[in-house]
Amino acid sequence: MKTNMLSRVADGMFWLNRYMERADGMLLTLNTFYILSFDKEMNDSQGYKPLLEHYTNLSKNQMIQSQYDTNFVLKYIICDNQNTNSVKNLVIKARENARGSQDKITKELWEHINSLYHFMNSPDLPKKLETHEALNIITKLNKDLLLYNGILQVTMPRGMGWCFSCVGKHIERCLQTISVTQAYYKPINYNLDGEEDLLYWRRLLLSLSGYEQYLKSYSNISHNRKVVQHVIFNRDFAHSVIYTLGYIDKYLDYLFKDNNLSEARTLKNQFGRLKSYVEYTDYHHLTGQQLEEMLNNTRTQLIQFSTDFSKLFFSYT
């Protein structure tokens, strides 16, 4: 399908932001778990398991063996060459996509990605993660990813490249929110009427940058149901499922506005059905089973949409 920019470049913009968003979400989650691992008051039954489940391909046995092993987790998540989803490998892939789209991204963005790439490839990084410097490294990487988002927002022109990068970023963010949410509802069998305390939900909310906002929204609903409202249905929360779907919808409108191809209409309708499915779910009367089904269905449909979107715009066979 023809757009005003080469499909190869559009593809590069889409994946550059998916990889950077994945690295950002992963580092935020890692930072949360690492800092809370020092809190001996916390009854921590999962350790790093939710992080390992979503972001790695480790077997169940490997996860059980390493879910409390901070040194292993830090190195595996941040700079392990064998882990395709390590921050190092994600930054390498992001840089490749940025290089292929260099005429569409700003000099500031390229330089920032490049300096992050060199930092991730410094030979002494794995050793430093075993020392007291680990926290400084995680904090630096978190800030670098925040800075990336700021540079993207402030310097990038709002053309086709911007649209593809925004769609990629928000597909990735939505999938992350769903996966991390599932990691905390699954162990309690999706019980929305349970009485898990705020300490239980703190990790989930901090991993999505939503803890502070959650605390400011007063409510007498029990946390188990209120957290669902916040991370899935809150239109004012930038990591919520409904917010990210709304953002994707906005940029699809732009990409499809002069396009009369039937495939484009089909794809727009496909996404519209997915967004409506979440939008018209009544969370006040949601049952645990319905929540589980909704998260699974939304995830499956969004992955399918991402595949179909790529086929239409990036000429994948």
FENURHU-V562151 format. One record per backbone hydrogen bond with DSSP energy under -0.5 kcal/mol. CO is the residue of the C=O (numbers start at 1). NH is the residue of the N-H. If there is no record, write none. Layout:
# FENURHU-V562151
[[CO	NH] [CO	NH]]
This chain:
# FENURHU-V562151
[[6	10] [7	11] [8	12] [9	13] [10	14] [11	15] [12	16] [13	17] [14	18] [15	19] [16	20] [17	21] [18	22] [19	23] [20	24] [21	25] [22	26] [23	27] [24	28] [25	29] [26	30] [27	31] [28	32] [29	33] [30	34] [31	35] [32	36] [33	37] [35	38] [36	39] [38	40] [39	42] [42	44] [43	45] [46	49] [48	51] [48	52] [49	53] [50	54] [51	55] [52	56] [59	63] [60	64] [61	65] [62	66] [63	67] [66	69] [67	48] [68	70] [69	73] [70	74] [71	75] [72	76] [73	77] [74	78] [75	79] [75	80] [76	80] [77	87] [78	88] [80	83] [82	84] [83	86] [86	90] [87	91] [88	92] [89	93] [90	94] [91	95] [92	96] [93	97] [94	98] [95	99] [96	100] [97	101] [98	101] [99	102] [101	104] [101	105] [106	110] [107	111] [108	112] [109	113] [110	114] [111	115] [112	116] [113	117] [114	118] [115	119] [116	120] [117	121] [119	122] [122	125] [124	128] [125	129] [127	130] [128	131] [131	134] [132	135] [133	137] [134	138] [135	139] [136	140] [137	141] [138	142] [139	143] [140	144] [141	145] [142	146] [143	147] [144	148] [145	149] [146	150] [147	151] [148	152] [149	153] [150	154] [151	155] [151	156] [152	156] [157	159] [159	163] [160	164] [161	165] [162	166] [163	167] [164	168] [165	169] [166	170] [167	171] [168	172] [169	173] [170	174] [171	175] [172	176] [173	177] [174	178] [175	179] [176	180] [177	181] [178	182] [179	183] [180	184] [181	184] [181	185] [182	186] [185	188] [185	190] [186	189] [188	191] [190	192] [191	194] [197	200] [197	201] [198	202] [199	203] [201	205] [202	206] [203	207] [204	208] [205	210] [205	211] [206	209] [210	214] [211	215] [212	216] [213	217] [214	217] [216	218] [222	225] [222	226] [223	227] [224	228] [225	229] [226	230] [227	231] [228	232] [228	233] [229	233] [229	234] [230	234] [231	241] [232	242] [233	235] [234	237] [236	238] [237	240] [240	244] [241	245] [242	246] [243	247] [244	248] [245	249] [246	250] [247	251] [248	252] [249	253] [250	254] [251	255] [252	256] [253	257] [254	257] [256	259] [258	260] [261	265] [262	266] [263	267] [264	268] [265	269] [266	270] [267	271] [268	272] [269	273] [270	274] [271	275] [272	276] [273	277] [274	278] [275	279] [276	280] [278	281] [281	283] [282	285] [283	286] [287	291] [288	292] [289	293] [290	294] [291	295] [292	296] [293	297] [294	298] [295	299] [296	300] [297	301] [298	302] [299	303] [300	304] [301	305] [302	306] [303	307] [304	308] [305	309] [306	310] [307	311] [308	312] [309	313] [310	314] [310	316] [311	315]]
